[in-house]
Amino acid sequence: MMATDLALLRLRAQLLLRRLGAPACLAVALLVLGMAAWAWAWQQRAVAARLEARPLPQPSVAVAIAVPPATASENLARFYAALGQQRHAEQQVKQLFDLAAKNGLLLAQGEYKSGYDKASRVATYQVTLPLKGSYAAVWQFALQALRAVPFASLDELSFRREQIADTELEARLRLTFYLTDAQAGTPADAGGAP
């Protein structure tokens, strides 16, 4: 009896679907999928609520022991250790020329300007480089230059193109190297700030 009831129910469903047509069948299928998705999202929301309600694990003893913060003199020593050395500035500029050639850029002679800040006792060496090449090559060069010279800052990067159809453009890149004279010592060594 149960088999005949199922067969009768199946036959009625088939007749109803044929009578309604493909658009109605598609709408019913989408409705069923939507209800399934809603039920799944409701279940996930309940799981997330249970996870949020759980107490956080207590930190272990090793994590609870904090490293004391660095002193001002240690921070200053780290700052000066991160600077480049003034006597190697020309080598850093040569490295920039090598990187430009590696990236296929034409690099004319650059402009160089040195400076010194008495308060911080930091020397600066400003390098302005006129470049010619593709947009991608100039950006690649700029990123490689900052990786190669970590104590440099990128102060300016400008592009100029004569015509829109030109594949090569003119760029101007200005970097500043922050340097210290290792022979003279850091300000802390020379009786400067602690």
N, C-alpha and C positions, 0 to 999 in steps of 0.2 A: 504494500500500500504506500509505503514511503517513497519507493522508486517511482510509482505512477504520479505521486504528488510533485516530486521534483521534475519529472518530465513535463507535466502540465504547466508548472511554473516557468520552466525554461521556454516552452512553446509560447506562452503568453508574453514573455519578455521579448522574444524574437519578433513577434507580431507587432508589439508596441514600438520597438526600435525601427522596424520597416515603415510603420505608419508615420512616425515622427520625422524621419529623414536624417541625413548626415550632419547638418548643422546642430540639431538638437542633441544628437549623440555626442558630438564634440563638446557641446556645452555641459552635458552631464559628466563627461570624463574630466573636463577641467574643474568642475565643481568638486568631484571626488578627490582629485589631486590637491586642490586648494584646502579641502578639509584635512587631508592627510598632512600637508605641510603645516597647517595651523596646529594640529595635534603634536607634531614633532617639535615645533617651536615652543609650545607650552611645556612639553616635557623638558626641553633644554633649559628653559627659564627656571623650572623647579630645581634642576640639578645645579644651576649656577647659584640659586638662592641657598641651597644646602651648603655649597662650598664657601660662600661668603659668611655663613653663620658659624662655620668651624673656627675655633680659636687658632691664632697663629702659633707656630711652634716657638718655643722659647730658645733664644740664642744660646749656643754652647759657650762654655767657659772661655775657649780660645778666641771666640769672636768678641766676647764681652771685654776682653783686655784690649784696650785701645792703645795705639801707638801715640806717644805724646806729640803734639804739633811741633813743627820745626820752629826754631828760634829765628829772630830777625837776621842774625848774622849768618845762619845756615841758608836762609832764603836768599840773602844777598850773594853768598858764595855760589849758590846754584845759578843765580842770574849771570854772574860774571863768567862762570864755567860754560854757559850756553853761548856766549859771544864768540865771534871769530877773532883771530889774531891779526893785528894790524899789519904785521910784516908779511902776511900771506895774501893780502888783498889783490895783488897783481895775478897771483896764481888762480884766485877765484874768478877774476875777469877772463883769464885764458880759458878756464873751464866753461864759461858762458859762451865764448866764441866756438869752442869745440862742440858744445851742445847745439848751437845754431847750425853749424855745418852738418851735424848728424841728422837734424830735422829738415835739411834741404833748404835752409833760409839763407838769403844773402844778407850779410851783416856788414854794413859800412863801419867806419871808425866811429866809436861812441864818444860821448862826452863824460868827463869824470870830474867830480867835485868832492873834496874832502872837507871835513868839519870836525869840531871837537866841542863837546859839552862839558864845561868845567865842573858843573854841579854834580853830574853823575860820573864824570871821568870816563865817558864813552866816546870813542871816535866814530864818525860816520863816513862812509864812502859811497857817494851817490853815483850810480852808473846809469846813463841814458843811452839806449841802444836803438838806432834806426834799423828796422828789419824789412825785408821784402820776401813774400812767400804767400802760401795759402793760409786761409783763416785757421784751419785745423792745425797746421804746422806751427803757427804762432802760439796758439793756446797750448799745444803739447810742449813747446819750448818753455813757455812761462811756467807750467807746472813742474817740468823737469828741473828748471833753474831753482825753484823754491825748494825742491827736494835735495838738490845738490848743495845748496847754500842755505842751511836751516836758520842762520842768523840774519837772513835778508828779509826785507819786506817789499812787497809789490806795491809801489806807490802810484803808478800810472800804467795803463795799457790802453792805447788809443789806436784806432784803425782808420785808414783813409783809402778810398778806391776812386780812381779817376772816372771809370765808366762801370756801369752795372755789369756788363758782360765780362769784365776783366776777371780772370781766375786768380791772379796775384794781386795782393794789396800791399800797401805800405803801412807799417805799424811802428809805434813808438812805445818802448817799454822802459820804465824807470824803476830801478831797484835801489834800495838803500841797504848797505851792509852796516851792521852794528858791531863795532870792533873794540877790542881792548888791547893795550900794549902789555903783553905778558911779562916783558922784561922789567917794566916799572912796577908790576904787581897790581893787585886789586886795591880799591880804596880802603878796604879793611886792613890790608897789609901796609899801606902807606899812611896809616893813622887817620883814615877817613871815618865814615859812618860805621858803627858796630855791626 
